[in-house]
């Protein structure tokens, strides 16, 4: 009955943590491609290759449904995977749509035409690859009109987080917010478009200042998956065991994960 969760590294653990709290009865298999992180500076073909390899590993563990808890993979690989790669009976979902539904105040599955929404000026903070894909703007255009999006590629933040250098990560966040403010001085909302960034949410909020609504993905994705499984209970796969898999060093990755989530995460080699 396991649901797969894929990420390029440790950031997807922020989503997994919210999923486990929201759906304690569902076992999850987490796959972190820590040997190849970060994805945010890779080209689209490389991201697609690595993502399909990781998702296939989750299929092999009995997962019929996989969540791409990685915005870069969701932006650069998901559409192509859905069009030509995913086997019959399997499903792969990204993390953009729940966030955009919340931003545009839409209920799950609302496929009505795009319309005016309250928020007009949105700051998007994401990896260089996610920004370059323009996937966020494309998905937003399906649901809303008249929204100005200013995207800031946040180079170096994921690397600093993965290395455990939170002081550097915080400094980089402030630098990237300053760069965004030069182009959009008064955003009404800010989207943290990388699953690593919830670990730096306080730093983003401090740099953005009061009055900016910050959208972070873990709780939104968890609520969306709960609703999805209510409608598609058949997609809870055959696996029954919660597993944590990594392409990196299981001991080192487990240590970092424990630091981030403040609980022991027993990784094993993928």
N, C-alpha and C positions, 0 to 999 in steps of 0.2 A: 504493500500500500504506500510505498515511498514516492515522494515528489522530489525531483532533482533540482538543485540550485547550483548554477555555474557562475564562476567569476574568474577574472584574470589574476586575482590575488586574494588579498584579505578584505577588501572593501565589501564584498558580498556578504560577509559575516554580519554586517549591520542589518541587512535585509533578513538573513536567516534568523537572527536573534528576534526580530519582530514577528517573523512567521511562527517560530516556536511558541512565543508567548500568545499569539492569536489562535494558533491551531495546535494545541498540545497533544491532540490525539493522532496527529499525522506524523509519521516518520519522514525524515528528510535525508537525502544523500547530497552532501556538499562536495563540489569539485573546485579546488583552487589551482589555477595554472601558475603557481608561484615561480616555477622555473623560467617562465617567459614573460612575467610581469615587468614593466607595465605595457598594456596594449595601446595606450593613448598616443604613443609616438610612432606606432607601426602603420604600414600601408594597409589598404582595405583588403587586399588579397591575403596578406599574412594573417590579419585578424580573422578573416573567414575560415582559413585553414585551421588555425588553432581552436577556434570556437567549435567547428564541426567535430574536431577530434575529441574535445572535452565533452560535448553533448553526447556523442556516440558512447563514450565511456559510461555516462549516466544511463543511457538506454540499456547498456549491457548489464547494469545493476538492477534492472527491472523497473526503471522509471518510465512511465508513459507520458508524463508531463514534466517539462523542464522550464524553470524560470531563469532567464538570462539576467542575473543580478549584477550586470555590468553594462553601464550605459554605452561604452565604446563598442562592445559586441552587439548590443541592441541596435545601435546606430549604423554600424558598418557591415553587419553580417546577417541580421535577422530577416530582412525582407528577401534577400537572395535565398536563404535557407528555406523559408516558407514557400517560395515559388518553385524550388527545384530539388531540394535535398531531403526534407523531412519525410521519413517513411510513413506509410499508411498506419493509422492507429496511434500515431505519436503526435504530440503537440509541444511547440516551443513558444513561450511568451516573453516579451521584453518588459522593461521597467518604465518606459516613457509614457505609455498610455494612461496608467493610473494617475500619474502626476499631472498630466495635461487635463484629464477629467476633473481633477480637483481644482486646478487653476481656472478652468472654464465653467465650474459649478455644474457639471453634467453628472447624471447618474450612470452607473455601470450599464454599458450596452446601449446608451442613447446614441442612435445613428442619424438623428435629425440633421438638416443642413446647418452649415456654420452660421453663427449669429454674433451679434454684438455682446461683449461681456464687460464686466465692471472694470477689470484691470486692463490698462492701455499701454503701460510701459513696464516691460519685463526684462530683468537682467538674468542671463543664463551663464552659469559658471560650470565649465566642463573641460574634459581633456581636449588637446588639440585635434585628435581624430574625430571626436564627437562633434566639435564645432565645425570642422571641415565638412562633415557629412550633411549638415543642415537637416538632419532627421527630426530634430525637435521642432523646427519651424514647419517642416512638411506635415507632421502629425498635428500640430496646432492649427494649421490652415484648414484641416478637415473639420474642425470644430468651432473655430472662432474667426471673426474678421475684425480688422481695425486694431490689431495688437502689434505694437512696436517691440521687437526683440533685439536686444544688444547682447551678443555672445562674447564672452571672455575666455580664451583658451588659458587654462591654468597650468602651464608647464611646471614640472618639478614637485607639485604638491603630492601626487601619488607616490613618487619615489621617496620623498621625505617620510611619509607615513609608513610605507613598507619597511623603511630602514629604522623606524622607531624614533626619528628625530622630530619630535613634535614642536620644538622651538623653531626649527627651520620651517616646518610646515605652516606654523602660525604667521611667521614673517612673510612667507610667500603669499598666504591668503590676503594679508593686508596690502601687499604690493599689487596683487591682481584686482582687488576691489578698487584701489586707487586708480588703476588703469581704466577700469570700467567707468568709474565716476567721471573721468575726463571726457568720455563720449556720451554718457547718460547720467547727468548729475543727480537726478531725482527719480530713480526707479520706484515703482509702487510695489513690485514683488520681485523676489529673487529666487531662482530655481537652482538648487544644488544638484547638478546633472552628472554626478558621479557617486557611486555607492561608498567610496572612501570618505566623501566630504562630510557625512553626518558626524564623523569623528572630530571634525573641526567646526561643527555648527556654531559653537559659542564664538569662535574667532570670526566667522563670517558675520554673525549678528552684530558683534562689537564694531567691526569695520564698516558695516552698512549703516549702522545707526538706527535709532528708533523710527517707527513709522513705515518700515519696509517689511512686508509679509514674506517670510522665508518658507519655501516649500522644500521639504526633505522627504526622501522616498520610502524609507523602511516601513513606517506605519501605513502609508497609502498603498504600497504594494501588498502588504499583509491583508488589509481589508479587502482589496480587490481580489486576491486569490481566494479568500474565504467565500466571497460571492460567486466566484467562478466555479469553485468545487461544488457549491450547492446546486449549480445548474448542470455540471458535468461530473457527477460522482464516478462515472466510469473511467475517468482519466487518472484516478489514483491508482498507480501501477502495482505490479506484483510484488515489489520489494517490501520487506517488513522491518528492516533494521536501519537505524540511524547510523550513518557513516560520514566520516570526514576524510576526503581524499585530497592529496596534493601531488603535483609533479615536482615539488621542491623537497627539501629536507624535512621530513615529518616532525622531528624534534624541534628544529628551529622555527618552523611555521607554527607549530602548536604553542611554543613559548610566546611568540608575538601575538597570536590569537588570544591567549589567556590574558596578556597585558591589556588588549583592547576591550575585551568583553568581561574581564574580571571573573572568569570562570574557566576551568580546565577544558580544553578542547583536544581530544586525542586523535590527532591526524595519523593517517597511514599512507604509505606510498601508493600512488595511483597505478 
